[in-house]
Amino acid sequence: MRILRDFLLAIRTVVALPFIILLLVVLKIFLRDMDIAED
């Protein structure tokens, strides 16, 4: 049962990683646009 839980956790981590990276990229672009707008 514990192996199954670790397996599901690994799948969740692998699935979540691209979303986290995408979120960081969008956030960085958004902040850069705000900096440009301020000038």
N, C-alpha and C positions, 0 to 999 in steps of 0.2 A: 504493500500500500504506500509506503514511504517513497519507493522508487517512482511510482506513478505521480505522486505529488511533486517530486523534484522535476520529473519530465514535463509536467504541465507548467511549472514555474519557468523552466528553460524556454518552452514554447512562448509563454507570455512575454518573457524578456526579449526574445528574438523578434517577436511581432511589434513590441513597443519601441524598440530601438530606432527604426526608420521614422516613426512618428515624432519621436523626441528630436532627432536630427532635423527633420523638416520644420518643426516648431522653432528650433534655434535659428535656422536659416531665415525663416520668415521674420522672426523677431529682430535679427540683425539688419535685414533689409528695411524693416519698418523704422528702426532707430536711425538708420542712415538717412532715410527720406525725411525724418523729422529734423535732423541736423541740417540738411540742405534747405528745408523750408524756413528754418530760423534765420539763415543768412540774409 
